[in-house]
Amino acid sequence: QVQLVESGGDLVQPGGSLTLSCQATGSTSSIYVMGWYRQAPGKQREVVATAFTTTAFIKYADSVKGRFSISGANGWNTVYLQMNSLKPEDTAVYYCKADARDGAYWGQGTQVTVSS
């Protein structure tokens, strides 16, 4: 079992920056992918960025390339999402996800609102 807790969501103005954090606990040695996803009101949940913990191979959604950066600490038990040049369309609940040998785990989500 893996537990994920996100933090860092906030209200930010367009063009601003924000860093989200995700802390993984439990059977973290079984995790092989950590990722950030988001879900805007009335829309499906979509992938933002993913990282393979063993190879550090990282992939971004086209909509955030060049603006967002995923990184890890403590062997990827802590995962960050640095978000720059935020746009109103980045407004969503952001979720952390861990793919582990026994299944996928999600955090509870953290709200990011980009508005003036």
N, C-alpha and C positions, 0 to 999 in steps of 0.2 A: 504494500500500500504506500502511496505517495500523497502527501498533502502539499498544496500550493496556496500561497497567500500573496496577493498582489497589493501594491500600494503606490501612491504617487499621483493618482488622478486628480485633476483640478480644472478650474476655469482659467483659460488663458486666451489672450488676444491673438488675432491672426498675425502670423509672422513670428510668434513667440516660440519658446522652447519648453520642453517638459521631459522629465526622465521618470519612467515607470520602473518599479522593481518587483521581482517575483522571488519569493523564498521557498525552496523545496525542502521538505523534511520527510523522514520515513525511509523507505527502501530506495534511496536515491542512486545507489550503485547500479540499479536495473534500468535507469533512464538512458535512452540513446538519442532522443531528440527533444529539444526544448524549443518552444515557439510562442509567439505572440499572435493573437487573433483579435478581431474586433467585430462588433455588431452594432450597426446604426439602427435607429428606430424604423421599423417597417422593412428592414432588409435582412438578408441572410448573413450569418456569421462568415467572415472571410479571413483568410490567412494574411498576416502582415509580414512576419519574418520568422524563419526557422533556422535552427543551428543543430548540426549533428555534434553531439558532445565528444565523440571519440576522434573525429577528424577536424572539427571546427569548420566544416563546410557550412556556409551560410547562404541563404536564399531570401530575397525580398520580393514582395509584390511590386509590380511595375508602378503602382500609384504612390509608393513611398520611397522608391530608389533615389538615392542622393540626398534624402531628407532625414530618414530614420536609420538608426544603427543599433543592432542587437549585440550584446556582449555578455560574457559570463565571468563569474568569480567563484572561488572555492570549488573548483572542479565542475563548474556549471550548476552548482546547487543554488546559486543566486544568479538570476538573469535580469539584465537591464534592457530597456528600450529607450534609447535617446531619440527624442523627436524634435526636429528643428523645422523652421519655416512652416509652422502649423497653419492649416487651412480650415475653414469652417466645415468642409467635407470630411475632415478627420474626426469630427465629433462622433463619439461612439463609446460603448462600454468595451474596454480592452480586457481580454482574458489571456492568462498564461496557461499553456498546455504542456504536459509532459507525456511523451510516448515511452512506455516502459515495457519490459518483457511480458508483464502480466496484463497489459492494457493501457488505455489512455486515461489521463487524469486532467481535470480542469480546476482552475481557481474560481473564486467567486466573482471576479471581475472588478474593475475600477473605472469610474466614469471620467472621461475626458471630454470637455466641452470647449470648443474654440469659437469665441464670439467676442464682438466688440461691445 
